[in-house]
Amino acid sequence: MKYKVVFSTLILGGFMAHAQKADFHGKYPDTKKVDQVDEYFGTKVADPYRWLENDRADDTKKWVKAENKVTDAYLSEIPFREAIRKRLTEIWNYEKYSAPFIEGEYTYFYKNNGLQNQSVLYRQKGSGKPEVFLDPNKFSKDGTTSLQGMSFTKDGSLAAYQISEGGSDWRKVIVINTKTGKKMDDTLMDVKFSGVSWYKNDGFYYSSYDKPEGSQLSAKTQVHKLYYHKLGTDQKKDKLIFGGGDMERRYVGGHVTEDESFLVITAANATYGNELYVKDLRNEGSKIIAVVTGFTNEQHVVHAEGGNLYVLTNEGAPNRKLVVIDGNEPNDGNWKTLIPETDFPLSVSSCGHKFFASYLEDAVSKVYQYSLSGKKEREIKLPGLGSAGGFGGKMTENTTYYSYTSYVYPPTIFKYDLATGKSEIYKKSGVKFDADHYESKQMFYASKDGQKVPMIITYKKGIKLDGKNPLLLYGYGGFNISLSPSFSVSNMVFMENGGIYAVANLRGGGEYGDVWHNGGTQFNKQNVFNDFIAAAEFLIGMHYTSKDYLAIAGGSNGGLLVGACMTQRPDLFRVCFPAVGVLDMLRYNKFTAGAGWAYDYGTAEDSKEMFEYLYKYSPVHNVKKTCYPATMVTTGDHDDRVVPAHSFKFAAALQEAQTCKNPTLIRIETKAGHGAGKPTEMIIAEQADKWSFLFWNMGLGYK
């Protein structure tokens, strides 16, 4: 397959600019179409690529190989692809640490030497020499099996860890004796969306679904159940604690409080709103008691002490408040507010008999320390406008650790003294980045309906506002998830060559609490797309960039964002990156746990009005004959959260509808899932291809 490229070089800003043809001149794979038609409230909807939903079929596997062959052939013609990969490898190669945590006699921490595919778990006793406790790089030869959770008994003598193979959400749970390092005969299979919570040293609670019929990667999972596994017994004998029967729920979780007084159970049918139940473990034979039923609000137990439960809730408080509940009489008539609601969203953690209240003020962190009685003691001074996380630990500890980062501040771990309120740097990032050469600033712009939306842009100092700067606009806008400032090694390749990185805090996220979230859900979902399009138009209007140099990117729900915006405004963007996206809005709820996303999206079966609304913006159903931007869809063949069929169908539709020579490619990672646990080598290769594709299709080289 030949790709003819013609260019001549001239200098433009930090890039080499080319009068070049980055057009697609090859041939896309032949993608068959079937006569599949569904009817929704009297409207017939064709689904010609339905066969691509069968991830186990040979013809689907052949299609994946054919598409990857075309994509790699195109990318291999980019002359600076290898140079970008080498640069990414160079800047990625520095030691990375996690915050330490204490379990039993040891202090544990994660460390990556630089280019290891998975971070290694170390431990040390006192001031002794650190030793390797668990090395996930030995789980598989290719690094695609990852560690996805670790839970210790209260005395630290036993631990249970979860592993994911090929990025799947289905996990194995392996029990290990921490003193001897030997595995015990208690490996659990087919565990999904679960923590592991020990009760004494006898066993632990975990959650899972019955193994689905058909494909384990795409079949629907509806009924989540909480089990108790007693050590030394077969998994088949594990006791069902909650779920199934009259208590069918899509998401169920259980954890034992640190003082081992209560089993706390949460149950939900969607990604928003949960019930809360407790069981008094101090009294043998006690029953599970309902604290909150229904799914109108969200409740999360932060801490338990002295028979009291400390609960973060949004009942009557859209931005959240912390209340204290008597564990013996937990009904809401006995709730006492400790930390009241403010104008900004609240999250709470605990350590050493203290609470840490973290607020998101215009998408940046503010953190305060409180006593258990709800008295504000001090504000934790942070280095700047960025994101702080951590502030957790056991009741017995008098220090805690937190991380701080921003778009121009590499992740740094701080040690914090609870008594004095003093912070000191514990581990500074080793990445070679000179923040003095960059700046990051927040601005606000008006969306289509006049709503003010925040956005942070980051770039190398000294750029000219001439509309010729390459700019990548990133967004998410869903599921109450907030995009707060964070440092990206990958973005360095873009910004060190004059690129601008912009992040818009769209409605649908959690940046301003429930009101902001609900402003981008169901019949308000178009607000999210309007916010993103308005961000692009604002940046163009301010001459930060222009249509010829504007790229957009987003993953998962953000992949939907990119897919919807590029089908609604194909004229506005030069390059598009929809990653692991929810792109078929009429059928997303048919796969794995997708039905649980209905709070944000609604479903095509809800009503005629909801169907029509989804149908109007569903990316797969709104591809038409036109000139689309240069597009590289990305997904993983083991993605069992947003199944790859979404991306397969969207890419096939784009390739059939494209009327110009802009490439519409799909890059399908094998043995990869929704994103978690990807080996470093795979991440670097993916990022190198992204930046190569962007530079090439903007007519820019790389130096």
C-alpha positions as CSV (number, residue, x, y, z in Angstrom):
1,M,0.0,0.0,0.0
2,K,1.6,3.3,-1.1
3,Y,1.3,6.7,0.5
4,K,2.8,9.5,-1.6
5,V,4.1,12.4,0.4
6,V,5.4,15.7,-1.1
7,F,6.8,18.5,1.0
8,S,9.2,21.4,1.1
9,T,10.4,22.8,4.4
10,L,10.2,26.3,6.0
11,I,10.4,27.4,9.6
12,L,7.2,28.3,11.5
13,G,7.5,29.1,15.3
14,G,8.9,26.0,17.0
15,F,7.8,23.7,14.3
16,M,9.1,22.9,10.8
17,A,6.2,23.7,8.5
18,H,5.7,21.9,5.3
19,A,3.8,22.6,2.1
20,Q,2.9,19.0,2.2
21,K,0.2,16.5,1.3
22,A,-0.7,14.4,4.4
23,D,-3.7,13.2,2.5
24,F,-4.9,9.6,2.6
25,H,-4.3,8.0,-0.8
26,G,-4.6,4.4,0.2
27,K,-7.7,2.1,0.3
28,Y,-9.7,1.4,3.4
29,P,-10.7,-2.2,4.1
30,D,-13.9,-3.4,2.6
31,T,-16.4,-3.3,5.5
32,K,-19.5,-5.4,4.7
33,K,-23.0,-4.1,5.5
34,V,-25.9,-6.1,6.7
35,D,-29.7,-5.5,6.5
36,Q,-30.2,-4.9,10.2
37,V,-33.0,-2.5,11.0
38,D,-34.4,-1.7,14.4
39,E,-37.6,0.2,15.2
40,Y,-37.9,2.8,18.0
41,F,-41.4,4.3,18.6
42,G,-42.3,3.9,14.9
43,T,-38.9,5.1,13.5
44,K,-36.8,2.6,11.6
45,V,-33.1,2.8,12.2
46,A,-30.6,1.0,10.1
47,D,-27.6,-0.6,11.8
48,P,-25.5,-2.0,8.9
49,Y,-22.4,-2.6,11.0
50,R,-24.1,-4.6,13.7
51,W,-21.9,-7.6,12.9
52,L,-18.9,-5.7,14.4
53,E,-20.5,-6.1,17.8
54,N,-19.5,-9.7,17.9
55,D,-16.0,-9.5,19.2
56,R,-15.5,-13.3,19.0
57,A,-16.3,-13.7,15.3
58,D,-13.6,-14.4,12.9
59,D,-14.8,-11.7,10.4
60,T,-14.5,-9.1,13.2
61,K,-11.0,-10.2,14.0
62,K,-10.0,-10.1,10.3
63,W,-11.5,-6.6,10.1
64,V,-9.5,-5.4,13.1
65,K,-6.2,-6.7,11.5
66,A,-7.1,-5.1,8.2
67,E,-7.8,-1.7,9.8
68,N,-4.6,-1.8,11.9
69,K,-2.6,-2.6,8.7
70,V,-4.0,0.4,6.9
71,T,-3.4,2.7,10.0
72,D,0.1,1.5,10.5
73,A,0.9,1.9,6.8
74,Y,-0.2,5.6,7.0
75,L,1.6,6.3,10.2
76,S,4.8,4.6,9.0
77,E,5.1,7.2,6.2
78,I,5.4,10.1,8.7
79,P,9.1,10.9,8.6
80,F,9.4,12.1,12.2
81,R,7.2,9.4,13.9
82,E,10.3,7.6,15.3
83,A,11.9,10.8,16.4
84,I,8.8,11.6,18.5
85,R,8.8,8.1,20.0
86,K,12.4,8.5,20.9
87,R,11.8,11.9,22.5
88,L,8.8,10.5,24.5
89,T,11.0,7.6,25.7
90,E,13.7,10.0,26.8
91,I,11.5,12.3,28.8
92,W,9.4,9.4,30.3
93,N,12.6,7.8,31.7
94,Y,12.7,9.1,35.2
95,E,11.9,7.6,38.6
96,K,8.3,7.8,39.7
97,Y,7.1,7.2,43.3
98,S,3.8,6.9,45.0
99,A,3.0,8.3,48.5
100,P,4.1,5.8,51.2
101,F,1.5,3.9,53.4
102,I,1.9,1.9,56.5
103,E,0.7,-1.7,56.9
104,G,1.7,-3.6,60.0
105,E,5.4,-3.3,60.6
106,Y,6.2,-2.0,57.1
107,T,6.0,1.1,55.1
108,Y,5.0,0.4,51.5
109,F,5.4,2.5,48.3
110,Y,5.2,2.1,44.6
111,K,8.2,2.9,42.4
112,N,8.8,2.8,38.6
113,N,12.5,3.1,37.6
114,G,11.5,5.0,34.5
115,L,10.4,2.8,31.7
116,Q,9.2,-0.2,33.5
117,N,5.8,-1.4,32.1
118,Q,4.3,-1.6,35.6
119,S,5.2,0.1,38.9
120,V,6.8,-2.2,41.5
121,L,5.5,-2.4,45.1
122,Y,8.4,-2.0,47.6
123,R,8.4,-2.1,51.4
124,Q,10.8,-1.3,54.2
125,K,10.9,-1.7,58.0
126,G,11.9,1.5,59.8
127,S,15.0,3.0,58.2
128,G,16.0,-0.3,56.7
129,K,16.7,-0.9,53.0
130,P,13.6,-1.1,50.8
131,E,12.9,-4.5,49.3
132,V,10.7,-5.6,46.4
133,F,7.4,-6.9,47.8
134,L,5.5,-7.5,44.5
135,D,6.7,-6.9,41.0
136,P,3.8,-6.8,38.4
137,N,6.3,-6.9,35.6
138,K,6.7,-10.6,36.3
139,F,2.9,-11.2,35.9
140,S,3.3,-11.5,32.1
141,K,6.1,-11.3,29.5
142,D,4.5,-8.5,27.5
143,G,3.5,-6.3,30.5
144,T,-0.2,-6.4,29.8
145,T,-1.1,-8.0,33.1
146,S,-1.3,-5.3,35.8
147,L,-1.8,-4.9,39.5
148,Q,-5.2,-3.3,40.1
149,G,-5.7,-3.1,43.8
150,M,-4.1,-4.2,47.1
151,S,-5.8,-4.7,50.5
152,F,-4.1,-5.6,53.8
153,T,-5.4,-7.0,57.0
154,K,-5.4,-4.7,60.0
155,D,-2.2,-6.2,61.3
156,G,-0.6,-6.3,57.9
157,S,0.1,-10.0,58.0
158,L,-2.0,-10.9,55.0
159,A,-2.9,-9.1,51.7
160,A,-5.2,-9.6,48.8
161,Y,-4.3,-8.1,45.4
162,Q,-6.2,-7.9,42.2
163,I,-4.8,-8.4,38.7
164,S,-6.2,-7.5,35.3
165,E,-5.2,-9.4,32.2
166,G,-5.2,-7.4,28.9
167,G,-6.8,-4.4,30.5
168,S,-10.1,-6.2,31.3
169,D,-12.3,-5.1,34.1
170,W,-12.6,-8.7,35.1
171,R,-10.1,-9.5,37.8
172,K,-8.4,-12.3,39.7
173,V,-7.9,-11.9,43.5
174,I,-4.8,-13.5,44.9
175,V,-4.1,-13.8,48.7
176,I,-0.5,-13.6,49.9
177,N,1.2,-14.1,53.3
178,T,3.2,-10.9,53.7
179,K,5.7,-12.4,56.1
180,T,6.7,-15.3,53.9
181,G,5.7,-13.9,50.5
182,K,3.9,-17.1,49.7
183,K,0.6,-17.2,47.9
184,M,-2.3,-18.9,49.7
185,D,-4.8,-21.3,48.2
186,D,-7.5,-18.6,47.9
187,T,-7.3,-17.2,44.4
188,L,-10.8,-15.9,43.3
189,M,-11.8,-15.7,39.7
190,D,-14.2,-13.5,37.7
191,V,-14.3,-10.5,40.1
192,K,-15.5,-7.2,38.7
193,F,-16.0,-3.6,39.9
194,S,-14.9,-4.6,43.4
195,G,-12.7,-3.6,46.3
196,V,-11.4,-6.2,48.8
197,S,-12.2,-5.4,52.5
198,W,-10.8,-7.7,55.2
199,Y,-12.6,-8.5,58.4
200,K,-10.1,-9.5,61.0
201,N,-7.8,-12.1,59.6
202,D,-10.5,-14.6,58.7
203,G,-11.6,-13.5,55.3
204,F,-12.8,-10.5,53.2
205,Y,-15.8,-9.0,51.4
206,Y,-15.8,-8.5,47.6
207,S,-18.3,-7.9,44.8
208,S,-19.0,-9.5,41.4
209,Y,-21.5,-10.5,38.8
210,D,-22.4,-14.0,37.7
211,K,-20.3,-14.8,34.7
212,P,-22.2,-13.8,31.6
213,E,-23.3,-16.0,28.8
214,G,-21.5,-15.4,25.5
215,S,-18.6,-13.0,25.3
216,Q,-17.2,-12.1,28.7
217,L,-15.9,-8.8,27.1
218,S,-19.2,-7.5,25.9
219,A,-22.1,-9.5,27.4
220,K,-24.4,-7.5,29.7
221,T,-23.8,-7.5,33.4
222,Q,-26.8,-6.5,35.5
223,V,-26.9,-8.0,38.9
224,H,-24.0,-7.1,41.2
225,K,-23.6,-9.1,44.5
226,L,-21.6,-8.7,47.7
227,Y,-19.9,-11.9,49.0
228,Y,-17.8,-12.9,52.0
229,H,-14.9,-15.2,51.3
230,K,-13.6,-17.2,54.3
231,L,-10.0,-18.0,54.1
232,G,-9.2,-21.6,53.3
233,T,-12.5,-22.3,51.6
234,D,-13.5,-22.8,48.0
235,Q,-14.9,-19.7,46.2
236,K,-18.1,-21.6,45.4
237,K,-18.8,-21.7,49.1
238,D,-18.6,-17.9,49.5
239,K,-21.5,-16.4,51.4
240,L,-23.9,-14.0,49.6
241,I,-24.2,-11.0,51.8
242,F,-26.2,-8.6,49.7
243,G,-27.7,-8.4,46.1
244,G,-29.7,-10.6,43.9
245,G,-33.3,-11.8,44.5
246,D,-35.4,-8.9,45.7
247,M,-32.3,-6.7,46.0
248,E,-31.1,-6.7,42.4
249,R,-28.7,-3.8,41.9
250,R,-26.1,-3.0,39.1
251,Y,-23.4,-1.8,41.5
252,V,-22.9,-3.1,45.0
253,G,-19.9,-2.4,47.2
254,G,-19.0,-3.3,50.8
255,H,-16.2,-2.3,53.2
256,V,-15.4,-2.8,56.8
257,T,-14.6,0.4,58.8
258,E,-11.1,0.8,60.1
259,D,-12.2,0.0,63.7
260,E,-14.0,-3.1,62.4
261,S,-17.2,-2.0,64.0
262,F,-19.4,-1.8,60.9
263,L,-19.8,-3.3,57.5
264,V,-20.9,-0.5,55.1
265,I,-22.8,-1.4,52.0
266,T,-23.6,0.8,49.0
267,A,-26.0,-0.1,46.3
268,A,-26.8,1.6,43.0
269,N,-28.5,1.1,39.7
270,A,-26.6,3.9,37.9
271,T,-23.4,5.9,38.2
272,Y,-25.2,8.5,40.2
273,G,-27.3,8.0,43.3
274,N,-26.9,5.2,45.9
275,E,-28.5,3.5,48.8
276,L,-26.6,3.0,52.1
277,Y,-26.8,0.1,54.5
278,V,-24.8,-0.9,57.6
279,K,-24.3,-4.0,59.6
280,D,-23.0,-3.8,63.2
281,L,-20.1,-6.2,63.4
282,R,-19.8,-5.7,67.1
283,N,-23.0,-7.7,67.7
284,E,-23.0,-11.2,66.4
285,G,-26.2,-11.9,64.5
286,S,-27.1,-8.3,63.8
287,K,-29.0,-7.6,60.7
288,I,-28.3,-5.3,57.8
289,I,-30.0,-1.9,58.4
290,A,-31.1,0.5,55.7
291,V,-29.7,4.0,56.3
292,V,-30.8,5.5,53.0
293,T,-33.0,3.8,50.4
294,G,-33.7,5.1,46.9
295,F,-31.3,6.6,44.4
296,T,-32.1,10.3,44.6
297,N,-28.9,11.2,46.5
298,E,-25.3,10.0,47.1
299,Q,-23.9,8.9,50.4
300,H,-20.3,7.8,51.3
301,V,-19.0,6.8,54.7
302,V,-15.7,8.6,55.2
303,H,-14.9,7.4,58.7
304,A,-16.2,5.5,61.8
305,E,-15.2,6.0,65.4
306,G,-16.8,5.6,68.8
307,G,-19.9,4.0,67.3
308,N,-20.5,7.0,65.0
309,L,-20.4,7.0,61.2
310,Y,-19.2,10.1,59.4
311,V,-21.0,10.4,56.0
312,L,-20.5,12.7,53.0
313,T,-23.9,13.3,51.5
314,N,-25.6,15.6,49.0
315,E,-29.1,15.2,50.6
316,G,-30.3,18.8,50.7
317,A,-26.8,19.9,49.8
318,P,-25.9,19.7,46.0
319,N,-22.3,20.6,46.8
320,R,-22.0,18.0,49.6
321,K,-21.8,18.2,53.4
322,L,-20.3,16.0,56.1
323,V,-22.7,14.6,58.7
324,V,-22.3,12.4,61.8
325,I,-24.7,9.5,62.4
326,D,-25.2,7.3,65.4
327,G,-24.5,3.8,64.2
328,N,-27.2,2.4,66.5
329,E,-29.9,4.8,65.2
330,P,-28.8,5.7,61.7
331,N,-32.0,7.2,60.3
332,D,-31.8,10.7,58.8
333,G,-33.6,12.2,61.7
334,N,-30.5,11.8,63.8
335,W,-28.0,13.2,61.3
336,K,-25.9,16.1,62.6
337,T,-24.0,18.4,60.2
338,L,-20.3,18.7,60.9
339,I,-19.0,20.4,57.8
340,P,-21.8,22.4,56.0
341,E,-22.3,22.9,52.3
342,T,-20.5,25.8,50.6
343,D,-20.6,27.3,47.1
344,F,-18.0,24.7,46.0
345,P,-18.0,20.9,45.7
346,L,-16.7,19.1,48.8
347,S,-14.8,15.8,49.2
348,V,-13.5,14.5,52.6
349,S,-10.8,12.2,53.8
350,S,-9.6,11.3,57.2
351,C,-6.3,10.6,59.1
352,G,-5.2,10.7,62.7
353,H,-8.6,11.7,64.1
354,K,-8.7,14.6,61.6
355,F,-10.8,15.4,58.6
356,F,-9.5,17.0,55.4
357,A,-12.0,18.9,53.5
358,S,-11.0,19.4,49.8
359,Y,-13.0,21.9,47.8
360,L,-12.8,22.4,44.0
361,E,-13.0,26.2,43.5
362,D,-13.2,27.0,39.8
363,A,-11.6,23.6,39.1
364,V,-8.6,24.1,41.4
365,S,-8.0,22.6,44.9
366,K,-8.4,24.2,48.3
367,V,-7.9,22.0,51.4
368,Y,-8.7,22.6,55.1
369,Q,-8.1,20.5,58.2
370,Y,-11.0,19.9,60.6
371,S,-11.4,18.2,64.0
372,L,-13.8,15.3,64.5
373,S,-16.2,17.7,66.1
374,G,-16.3,19.8,62.9
375,K,-14.0,22.7,64.0
376,K,-12.0,24.2,61.2
377,E,-8.4,24.2,62.3
378,R,-6.4,25.5,59.3
379,E,-6.0,25.8,55.6
380,I,-3.3,23.7,54.0
381,K,-1.3,26.0,51.9
382,L,-0.7,24.6,48.4
383,P,2.1,25.7,45.9
384,G,-0.4,27.3,43.5
385,L,-3.5,26.8,41.4
386,G,-3.5,23.1,40.9
387,S,-4.8,19.8,42.1
388,A,-4.1,18.2,45.5
389,G,-5.0,14.7,46.5
390,G,-4.3,12.2,49.2
391,F,-4.6,13.4,52.9
392,G,-5.6,9.9,54.0
393,G,-4.3,7.5,56.6
394,K,-5.1,5.5,59.7
395,M,-6.4,6.8,63.0
396,T,-3.1,6.1,64.7
397,E,-1.0,8.2,62.4
398,N,0.2,11.7,63.0
399,T,1.4,12.5,59.5
400,T,-0.2,12.2,56.2
401,Y,0.9,12.6,52.6
402,Y,-0.5,14.4,49.7
403,S,0.3,15.0,46.0
404,Y,0.2,18.3,44.2
405,T,0.3,18.9,40.5
406,S,-0.7,21.4,37.8
407,Y,-0.3,21.7,34.1
408,V,3.2,23.3,34.7
409,Y,4.0,21.6,38.1
410,P,5.1,17.9,37.9
411,P,3.5,15.7,40.5
412,T,5.2,16.2,43.9
413,I,4.6,14.3,47.1
414,F,4.4,16.3,50.3
415,K,4.6,15.1,53.9
416,Y,2.2,16.9,56.2
417,D,2.3,17.1,60.0
418,L,-1.2,17.0,61.5
419,A,-0.1,18.8,64.8
420,T,1.9,21.7,63.3
421,G,0.3,22.0,59.9
422,K,3.7,22.1,58.2
423,S,4.3,20.6,54.8
424,E,7.6,19.5,53.4
425,I,8.5,17.9,50.1
426,Y,8.9,14.2,50.4
427,K,9.5,13.2,46.8
428,K,10.0,15.7,44.0
429,S,9.4,14.6,40.4
430,G,12.5,13.7,38.5
431,V,11.1,14.8,35.1
432,K,13.3,17.2,33.2
433,F,10.9,20.1,32.8
434,D,11.7,23.8,33.3
435,A,8.4,25.4,34.5
436,D,9.9,28.9,34.0
437,H,9.5,28.5,30.3
438,Y,5.8,27.8,30.4
439,E,2.7,29.5,31.7
440,S,-0.8,28.3,32.5
441,K,-3.8,30.5,33.0
442,Q,-7.5,30.2,33.5
443,M,-10.1,32.1,31.5
444,F,-13.9,32.0,31.2
445,Y,-15.9,32.1,28.1
446,A,-19.6,32.1,27.2
447,S,-21.3,29.0,25.8
448,K,-24.2,29.1,23.3
449,D,-26.8,29.8,26.0
450,G,-24.6,32.4,27.8
451,Q,-23.4,30.1,30.5
452,K,-19.9,31.0,31.7
453,V,-17.5,28.1,31.4
454,P,-13.9,27.9,32.8
455,M,-11.0,26.8,30.7
456,I,-7.2,26.5,31.5
457,I,-4.7,26.9,28.7
458,T,-1.0,26.1,29.0
459,Y,1.8,27.0,26.6
460,K,5.4,28.0,26.2
461,K,6.0,31.7,27.0
462,G,6.4,34.1,24.2
463,I,3.8,32.7,21.7
464,K,2.3,35.0,19.2
465,L,-1.4,35.3,19.0
466,D,-1.5,35.1,15.2
467,G,-3.9,32.2,14.8
468,K,-1.1,29.9,13.6
469,N,-0.5,28.0,16.8
470,P,-1.3,24.3,16.9
471,L,-3.8,23.8,19.8
472,L,-5.2,20.6,21.3
473,L,-8.5,21.1,23.1
474,Y,-9.4,18.4,25.6
475,G,-12.7,17.8,27.4
476,Y,-14.9,15.2,29.2
477,G,-18.2,16.7,30.4
478,G,-20.0,13.8,32.2
479,F,-20.6,11.6,35.2
480,N,-19.9,14.3,37.7
481,I,-16.2,13.9,37.0
482,S,-14.0,17.1,37.3
483,L,-11.0,17.9,35.2
484,S,-8.6,19.6,37.6
485,P,-5.0,20.6,36.6
486,S,-2.5,17.8,36.1
487,F,0.9,17.4,34.6
488,S,1.4,15.3,31.5
489,V,4.8,14.1,30.2
490,S,3.2,13.4,26.8
491,N,2.0,17.0,26.5
492,M,5.6,18.2,26.8
493,V,6.3,17.0,23.3
494,F,3.5,19.2,22.0
495,M,4.2,22.3,24.1
496,E,8.0,22.3,23.9
497,N,7.5,22.8,20.1
498,G,5.0,25.7,20.5
499,G,1.7,23.8,20.9
500,I,-1.0,25.1,23.2
501,Y,-2.9,22.6,25.5
502,A,-6.4,23.7,26.5
503,V,-8.8,22.0,28.9
504,A,-12.4,23.1,29.1
505,N,-14.4,22.3,32.2
506,L,-17.7,21.5,30.6
507,R,-21.1,21.0,32.0
508,G,-21.9,17.4,32.9
509,G,-18.7,17.3,35.0
510,G,-18.5,17.9,38.8
511,E,-16.6,21.2,38.8
512,Y,-19.6,23.1,40.3
513,G,-21.5,20.3,42.0
514,D,-24.8,18.6,41.1
515,V,-26.2,21.6,39.3
516,W,-23.3,21.6,36.9
517,H,-23.5,17.9,36.5
518,N,-27.2,17.8,35.8
519,G,-26.8,20.7,33.3
520,G,-25.1,18.2,31.0
521,T,-27.2,15.1,31.4
522,Q,-30.0,13.5,29.4
523,F,-32.1,16.2,27.7
524,N,-29.3,18.7,28.6
525,K,-26.5,16.7,27.0
526,Q,-26.3,19.0,24.0
527,N,-25.1,21.7,26.5
528,V,-21.9,19.7,26.8
529,F,-21.3,19.7,23.1
530,N,-22.2,23.4,22.8
531,D,-19.7,24.2,25.6
532,F,-16.9,22.4,23.8
533,I,-17.7,24.0,20.4
534,A,-17.9,27.4,22.1
535,A,-14.5,26.8,23.6
536,A,-13.1,26.1,20.2
537,E,-14.7,29.2,18.7
538,F,-13.4,31.4,21.6
539,L,-9.9,30.2,21.2
540,I,-10.1,30.9,17.4
541,G,-11.6,34.3,18.1
542,M,-8.8,35.2,20.5
543,H,-6.3,34.2,17.8
544,Y,-4.7,31.4,19.9
545,T,-5.3,29.2,16.9
546,S,-7.4,28.7,13.8
547,K,-9.4,26.0,12.2
548,D,-6.3,24.8,10.3
549,Y,-4.4,24.2,13.6
550,L,-7.1,23.1,16.0
551,A,-7.4,19.5,17.3
552,I,-9.8,18.0,19.8
553,A,-9.5,15.0,22.0
554,G,-11.4,13.1,24.7
555,G,-11.7,9.5,26.0
556,S,-14.7,7.4,27.0
557,N,-17.5,9.9,27.6
558,G,-15.0,12.3,26.2
559,G,-14.9,10.1,23.1
560,L,-18.6,10.7,22.7
561,L,-17.9,14.4,23.1
562,V,-15.4,14.4,20.2
563,G,-17.6,12.2,18.1
564,A,-20.7,14.4,18.6
565,C,-18.8,17.7,18.0
566,M,-17.0,16.5,14.8
567,T,-20.3,15.2,13.3
568,Q,-22.1,18.4,14.2
569,R,-19.3,20.8,13.2
570,P,-16.9,19.0,10.9
571,D,-15.8,22.4,9.5
572,L,-14.4,23.6,12.8
573,F,-11.6,21.2,13.4
574,R,-8.4,20.0,11.7
575,V,-7.7,16.9,13.7
576,C,-10.0,14.7,15.9
577,F,-9.1,12.0,18.4
578,P,-12.2,10.2,19.8
579,A,-10.7,7.6,22.2
580,V,-12.6,4.5,23.6
581,G,-15.8,6.5,23.0
582,V,-19.4,5.8,23.7
583,L,-20.5,6.4,20.1
584,D,-23.7,4.4,19.5
585,M,-26.2,6.1,21.8
586,L,-29.1,3.8,20.9
587,R,-27.3,0.6,22.0
588,Y,-24.7,1.5,24.6
589,N,-26.9,0.1,27.4
590,K,-26.9,-3.4,25.7
591,F,-23.3,-4.2,26.7
592,T,-21.5,-5.0,30.0
593,A,-22.5,-2.5,32.7
594,G,-23.6,0.2,30.1
595,A,-27.2,0.3,31.4
596,G,-25.8,2.0,34.5
597,W,-24.9,5.1,32.5
598,A,-28.6,5.9,32.0
599,Y,-28.6,8.7,34.6
600,D,-26.3,10.7,32.4
601,Y,-27.6,9.7,29.0
602,G,-31.1,8.2,29.2
603,T,-31.9,5.3,27.0
604,A,-33.6,4.9,23.6
605,E,-36.2,2.7,25.3
606,D,-37.2,5.4,27.9
607,S,-39.6,7.4,25.7
608,K,-40.1,8.6,22.2
609,E,-38.7,12.0,23.2
610,M,-35.6,10.4,24.8
611,F,-35.0,8.2,21.7
612,E,-35.3,11.2,19.4
613,Y,-32.9,13.3,21.5
614,L,-30.3,10.5,21.5
615,Y,-30.8,9.7,17.8
616,K,-30.2,13.4,17.0
617,Y,-26.7,13.5,18.4
618,S,-25.5,9.8,18.4
619,P,-22.2,10.0,16.5
620,V,-22.7,6.6,14.8
621,H,-26.1,7.7,13.5
622,N,-25.1,11.2,12.4
623,V,-22.3,10.4,10.0
624,K,-23.1,11.8,6.6
625,K,-21.4,12.4,3.3
626,T,-19.1,15.3,3.9
627,C,-15.5,16.2,4.5
628,Y,-14.5,15.2,8.0
629,P,-11.4,16.3,9.8
630,A,-8.3,14.1,9.9
631,T,-9.5,11.5,12.5
632,M,-7.8,8.7,14.4
633,V,-10.3,6.7,16.4
634,T,-8.6,4.7,19.2
635,T,-9.8,1.7,21.2
636,G,-8.7,-1.6,22.7
637,D,-9.8,-5.0,21.8
638,H,-10.2,-6.0,25.5
639,D,-12.2,-2.9,26.5
640,D,-15.1,-4.4,28.4
641,R,-16.3,-1.1,29.8
642,V,-17.0,0.8,26.5
643,V,-16.9,-2.1,24.1
644,P,-14.8,-1.5,21.0
645,A,-17.9,-2.0,18.8
646,H,-18.7,1.6,19.3
647,S,-15.4,2.7,17.8
648,F,-15.5,0.0,15.1
649,K,-18.9,1.1,13.8
650,F,-18.0,4.8,13.9
651,A,-14.8,4.3,12.0
652,A,-16.5,2.2,9.4
653,A,-19.2,4.8,8.9
654,L,-16.6,7.6,8.6
655,Q,-14.6,5.8,6.1
656,E,-17.7,5.2,3.9
657,A,-18.9,8.8,4.2
658,Q,-15.6,10.7,3.9
659,T,-15.7,12.9,0.7
660,C,-12.2,14.4,0.9
661,K,-8.7,13.1,1.4
662,N,-8.4,13.6,5.1
663,P,-7.6,10.3,6.7
664,T,-10.3,8.6,8.9
665,L,-8.4,5.8,10.6
666,I,-8.8,3.6,13.6
667,R,-6.0,2.4,15.8
668,I,-7.0,-0.8,17.7
669,E,-4.7,-1.8,20.5
670,T,-4.6,-5.5,21.1
671,K,-4.5,-6.9,24.6
672,A,-5.6,-3.5,26.0
673,G,-8.8,-2.4,27.7
674,H,-10.3,0.9,28.6
675,G,-7.0,2.4,29.7
676,A,-6.0,1.1,33.1
677,G,-2.9,-1.0,33.4
678,K,-1.4,-0.3,30.0
679,P,2.3,-1.0,29.9
680,T,4.6,2.0,29.5
681,E,5.9,0.8,26.1
682,M,2.3,0.6,24.8
683,I,1.5,4.1,26.2
684,I,4.5,5.7,24.6
685,A,3.8,4.1,21.2
686,E,0.2,5.3,21.3
687,Q,1.2,8.9,22.3
688,A,3.9,9.0,19.6
689,D,1.3,8.0,17.0
690,K,-1.1,10.7,18.3
691,W,1.4,13.5,18.1
692,S,2.7,12.3,14.7
693,F,-0.8,12.2,13.3
694,L,-1.6,15.7,14.6
695,F,1.6,17.4,13.4
696,W,1.4,15.7,10.0
697,N,-2.2,16.6,9.4
698,M,-1.6,20.2,10.4
699,G,1.2,20.5,7.8
700,L,3.8,20.7,10.6
701,G,7.0,18.8,11.1
702,Y,8.8,18.0,14.3
703,K,12.3,18.9,15.4
